[in-house]
Amino acid sequence: MRAAKACIHALLLCLMVVAAAGWTSQRVQAGPALLFEVDNGKVLYAEDQDDLWFPASLTKIMTAYVTFNAIKAGKLGLDDKIACSLVATLQPPSKVGLPVGGELTVDVALQAVIVKSANDVTVMLAEAVAGSEASFIEMMNATATKLGMTRTHFANTNGLPDPNQYTTARDLARLSRAVVAEYPEYAHYWSAPALRIGNRRLGSHNALLKTFPGADGLKTGFTCDSGYNVVASATRDGRKLMAVVLGESSGDERAVRAASLLEHGFQTYGWKELFNTTNLDTLPADPAPKPLTSVRTTVVAWSCGNRPVHAKSAKRKSSKTAKAKAKKAEDEAVGELKGTIDSKPAEKAAAAQSSPAKAQ
């Protein structure tokens, strides 16, 4: 009886492990990624860097860069107030939600775009800089050409879904390196974990700012077709690295992959890297880059039609299922054992003769 109980307990443990594994094995194939040094553009890791991708809110890096250019040119100042138009109010969330005629300073508007990823405020900035969103988009595409972003095209200022809005990991790296290198005075926008508008506190979606040592920017982005994306930067001992991660299935996966790339860059730098001359421009072009595709089916989000599995609820459900199966197995095993003990030798012999042999 004791031996039977031990076997049953072992069976219970195995069932729980198998059930839990079934619930947690949700990792999907990774999307494009790029790791490089900001100062010299040296590439430390590259994967599918030239595949076309929906930029989602990483578009706002370009929106901010064009605005910085306008400030530098004297077209507007950080203390200038810009108004919310009807077009701006019609943008879907994420947004600040000002009424028509509501105002923000350029300084607060940039914070709202970079930290909160406010879609309505990108239109406000575009209209203030160029007179209309359409004219601002022309400036965005002209700037992309100037920066060598050869596989990028913008159709709006905020990254909302549009089949004519696309980019690559390499092009995003070029843009992000430019905005950090040319405008260090605005570094505090990219590193801010939150901003305040009136009594409202709006937090950043960049989890690395709170969890990764040395993290100091830059921007996250998400749509169902694009997946979870981030351009993440970190500085240690005066050395600044940047990782571009596209198409992850969840915000957690996005943060983990970016952190892993950055940590790899900081920990493995050695004498071999002294002779590495591959940079963003000399990195060989992919001869067969993938076309623009959607990753909607792999994204874990209610809004994309895929139910998110929470670890605690999954664990509870798998545990209940495993215990129920184990209890049934235990009852059956105990019943068989009890029947064996209670049976007379003659009954056992007759049962053995009438039962077919089991495969070994």
Sequence and secondary structure as in RCSB ss.txt:
>XXXX:A:sequence
MRAAKACIHALLLCLMVVAAAGWTSQRVQAGPALLFEVDNGKVLYAEDQDDLWFPASLTKIMTAYVTFNAIKAGK
LGLDDKIACSLVATLQPPSKVGLPVGGELTVDVALQAVIVKSANDVTVMLAEAVAGSEASFIEMMNATATKLGMT
RTHFANTNGLPDPNQYTTARDLARLSRAVVAEYPEYAHYWSAPALRIGNRRLGSHNALLKTFPGADGLKTGFTCD
SGYNVVASATRDGRKLMAVVLGESSGDERAVRAASLLEHGFQTYGWKELFNTTNLDTLPADPAPKPLTSVRTTVV
AWSCGNRPVHAKSAKRKSSKTAKAKAKKAEDEAVGELKGTIDSKPAEKAAAAQSSPAKAQ
>XXXX:A:secstr
 HHHHHHHHHHHHHHHHHHHHHHH        EEEEETTT BEEEEESTTS B  GGGHHHHHHHHHHHHHHTTS
  TT EEE  HHHHTS SS     TT EEEHHHHHHIIIII  HHHHHHHHHHHHSSHHHHHHHHHHHHHHTT T
T B SSSS  S TT BB HHHHHHHHHHHHHH GGGHHHHH SEEEETTEEEE S THHHHSTTEEEEEEEEETT
TEEEEEEEEEETTEEEEEEEEEESSHHHHHHHHHHHHHHHHHH  HHHHT   BTTTS   SS       GGG  
BGGGTB    HHHHHHHHHHHHHHHHHHHHHHHHHHHHHHHHS HHHHHHHHHHS     
